[in-house]
Amino acid sequence: MRKPLGLLGIFLIVVGIGYFVGAGVAYSKVQGGYGSLQAFSEAQNVELTYNEDGQLTDRGTVEGAQGIMSLLEDDWNFPVVDSDLDPNDPLVNTATEYMYQMATISYHTLNGTQPVVLTEADLTGEDGTVATEYTCNGETIAVPDPFPADGVTCDFEVNGRYWTGFDRLDPVEGQARDLAWSGTAHALVAELGVGAATHSTLQLALGVAGLLAGLGVVCTVMGAAFIWHTSSGEKKGRSEADEANTVDEPVAEPVNA
């Protein structure tokens, strides 16, 4: 039984070394990923703004930043890591900072106003007649007659509408959707989402590296324990065998002449 335990100990040590190698490779890949993400962030040079008290601000106000944070935490249910928001390191390079910047773009888009200009063609139906009224922000407005040469305008309030929240068949909302959620807005949101996902993946990979290192420690310690137990058992067995084979020599008594 002792010899199989010794072989098992050797096997566990080999497995432990394998885990250490895997942990080292994973850690090196993670560090490479962090370095690349940091270089990408520095090249973009996007920074968050803080006041002298270390509070996040948006367009100079703390209230604006609080509205953005409410969107991020309450509406999107994102688990914000407060330590990622460091006034001494305002560069956007962590998952929380990327998501905050994404929420910033979305917040201003959702609460913005878009100037929609309707031409006569926009209000002309399939039957060729021009509509006599149109709706702007829930209010019905009469179309001037004659129709103005520069069109009619509507300062449309987005009012929390995402891309799918607009009625694209409505002449006002159809234009407002493209103005609010432009290709630039979509591209920035997508890019920031990639940054957030990349940082989160790197954190997960770092955890895997730590797990592999922990398994390496466990296997190595268990293997060493098995080998030590086997070695000590063999020594004890040899000692007991030597004692059993020892024969007491008779004591010779002196003979009187």
C-alpha positions in Angstrom: 0.0 0.0 0.0 2.9 2.3 0.7 4.4 2.1 -2.7 1.2 3.1 -4.5 0.8 6.1 -2.2 4.4 7.1 -3.1 3.6 6.9 -6.8 0.4 8.9 -6.3 2.5 11.6 -4.5 4.8 11.8 -7.5 1.9 12.0 -9.8 0.3 14.8 -7.8 3.5 16.8 -7.8 3.8 16.4 -11.6 0.2 17.6 -11.9 0.9 20.5 -9.6 3.8 21.6 -11.8 1.5 21.4 -14.8 -1.0 23.7 -13.0 1.8 26.1 -12.2 2.9 26.2 -15.8 -0.8 26.8 -16.9 -1.1 29.6 -14.3 2.1 31.2 -15.6 0.9 31.1 -19.2 -2.5 32.5 -18.3 -1.0 35.2 -16.2 1.4 36.3 -19.0 -1.5 36.4 -21.5 -3.6 38.5 -19.0 -0.7 41.0 -18.5 -0.3 41.3 -22.3 -4.1 42.0 -22.6 -3.9 44.6 -19.9 -1.0 46.3 -21.6 -2.8 46.4 -24.9 -6.0 47.8 -23.3 -3.9 50.4 -21.5 -2.2 51.4 -24.7 -5.5 51.6 -26.5 -7.0 53.8 -23.7 -4.0 56.1 -23.8 -4.2 56.5 -27.5 -7.8 57.5 -27.3 -7.1 59.7 -24.3 -10.6 59.8 -23.0 -10.8 60.9 -19.4 -13.6 61.3 -16.8 -13.9 64.6 -15.0 -13.8 65.1 -11.2 -14.2 68.2 -9.1 -11.7 69.2 -6.3 -13.6 67.0 -3.9 -13.0 63.9 -6.0 -16.7 63.7 -7.2 -17.6 62.8 -10.7 -18.9 65.7 -12.8 -20.6 66.0 -16.2 -20.4 69.3 -18.0 -19.3 70.9 -14.8 -22.0 69.6 -12.5 -22.2 66.8 -10.0 -25.9 66.5 -10.7 -25.3 65.6 -14.3 -22.9 62.8 -13.2 -25.4 61.5 -10.7 -28.0 61.3 -13.5 -25.6 59.3 -15.6 -24.8 57.0 -12.7 -28.5 56.5 -12.0 -28.9 55.3 -15.6 -26.0 53.0 -15.3 -26.9 51.5 -11.9 -30.7 51.7 -11.8 -31.7 51.3 -15.4 -28.9 49.1 -16.7 -28.3 47.3 -13.4 -24.5 47.4 -13.9 -22.4 46.4 -10.8 -20.3 49.6 -10.5 -16.9 49.0 -8.8 -16.2 52.2 -6.9 -12.5 51.6 -6.8 -12.4 51.8 -10.6 -13.5 55.5 -10.4 -10.2 57.0 -9.3 -9.8 60.8 -9.4 -6.1 60.4 -9.6 -6.4 58.1 -12.6 -9.2 59.6 -14.8 -8.2 57.7 -17.9 -11.0 55.5 -19.1 -9.5 52.0 -18.9 -11.6 49.9 -16.6 -15.0 48.2 -17.1 -16.8 50.6 -14.8 -15.2 53.6 -16.5 -16.0 52.3 -20.0 -19.6 51.7 -19.0 -19.9 55.1 -17.3 -18.7 56.7 -20.5 -21.2 54.6 -22.5 -23.9 55.8 -20.1 -22.8 59.4 -20.6 -23.4 59.2 -24.4 -26.7 57.4 -23.9 -27.9 59.8 -21.2 -27.4 62.9 -23.3 -28.9 61.2 -26.3 -32.0 60.0 -24.3 -32.5 63.5 -22.8 -31.6 65.5 -25.9 -33.7 67.6 -28.3 -33.4 67.1 -32.0 -34.3 69.9 -34.5 -36.5 68.2 -37.2 -37.2 70.1 -40.4 -40.2 68.8 -42.4 -40.5 69.6 -46.1 -43.7 69.5 -48.1 -42.7 66.1 -49.5 -42.4 64.8 -45.9 -46.1 65.7 -45.2 -47.4 64.6 -48.6 -49.4 61.3 -48.5 -49.6 58.6 -51.1 -52.7 60.3 -52.6 -50.6 63.4 -53.3 -52.3 65.6 -50.8 -50.4 67.6 -48.1 -51.3 66.9 -44.5 -53.0 69.8 -42.7 -51.4 69.1 -39.4 -48.5 67.1 -37.8 -47.7 66.0 -34.3 -44.6 67.3 -32.4 -43.9 66.2 -28.8 -47.5 65.0 -28.4 -48.9 68.3 -29.6 -50.9 68.7 -32.8 -49.7 71.6 -35.0 -51.4 73.0 -38.0 -49.5 73.1 -41.3 -49.2 76.7 -42.7 -50.9 77.4 -46.0 -49.1 78.2 -48.2 -46.4 75.8 -47.1 -43.2 77.6 -46.1 -40.3 77.4 -48.6 -37.9 76.5 -45.8 -40.2 73.9 -44.3 -41.7 73.5 -40.9 -39.6 72.8 -37.8 -40.1 70.8 -34.6 -37.7 70.7 -31.7 -38.4 67.0 -30.9 -37.7 65.8 -27.4 -36.2 62.3 -27.3 -37.6 61.8 -23.9 -35.9 58.5 -23.0 -36.5 56.8 -26.4 -34.0 54.2 -27.5 -33.6 53.3 -31.2 -36.6 51.0 -31.1 -38.8 53.5 -29.2 -39.5 55.7 -32.2 -42.3 55.4 -34.7 -40.3 55.4 -37.9 -43.5 55.9 -40.0 -44.2 59.2 -38.3 -42.5 62.0 -40.3 -41.2 63.7 -37.1 -40.1 60.7 -35.1 -38.6 59.0 -38.2 -36.2 61.9 -38.7 -35.6 62.4 -35.0 -34.5 58.8 -34.6 -31.7 59.1 -37.2 -30.7 62.4 -35.7 -30.6 61.2 -32.1 -29.2 57.7 -32.5 -26.8 58.5 -35.3 -24.2 56.2 -36.7 -21.6 58.0 -34.5 -23.6 57.4 -31.3 -24.1 53.7 -32.2 -20.4 53.4 -33.0 -19.2 55.0 -29.7 -21.6 52.8 -27.7 -20.4 49.7 -29.4 -16.7 50.6 -29.0 -17.1 51.4 -25.3 -19.0 48.1 -24.9 -16.0 46.2 -26.4 -13.7 48.0 -23.9 -15.9 47.1 -21.0 -16.2 43.4 -22.1 -12.4 43.2 -22.7 -11.6 44.4 -19.2 -14.1 42.1 -17.6 -12.7 39.2 -19.6 -9.2 40.0 -18.5 -10.4 40.0 -14.8 -12.0 36.6 -15.3 -8.8 35.3 -16.9 -6.8 36.6 -14.0 -9.1 34.7 -11.6 -8.5 31.5 -13.7 -4.8 32.0 -13.4 -5.1 32.4 -9.7 -7.3 29.2 -9.5 -4.7 27.2 -11.5 -1.9 28.4 -9.2 -4.0 27.4 -6.1 -4.6 24.0 -7.6 -0.9 23.7 -8.2 -0.2 24.4 -4.5 -2.8 21.9 -3.3 -1.5 19.1 -5.6 2.1 19.8 -4.8 1.5 19.8 -1.0 -0.6 16.7 -1.2 2.0 14.9 -3.3 4.8 15.8 -0.9 2.7 14.7 2.0 2.1 11.3 0.4 5.8 10.8 -0.4 6.7 11.9 3.1 4.2 9.4 4.6 5.4 6.6 2.4 9.1 7.4 3.2 8.4 7.6 7.0 6.4 4.3 6.8 9.2 2.5 5.1 11.7 3.7 7.7 9.4 2.6 10.5 9.0 -0.8 8.9 12.7 -1.3 8.5 13.3 -0.3 12.1 10.7 -2.8 13.4 12.2 -5.5 11.2 15.7 -4.9 12.6 14.3 -5.1 16.2 12.5 -8.4 15.5 15.7 -9.9 14.0 17.9 -9.0 17.0 18.8 -12.0 19.2 19.8 -11.4 22.8 23.2 -13.1 23.5 23.3 -15.2 26.8 25.3 -13.7 29.7 28.3 -16.0 30.6 28.7 -16.7 34.3 32.2 -16.9 35.9 33.4 -20.5 36.8 35.1 -20.9 40.2 38.1 -23.1 40.3 
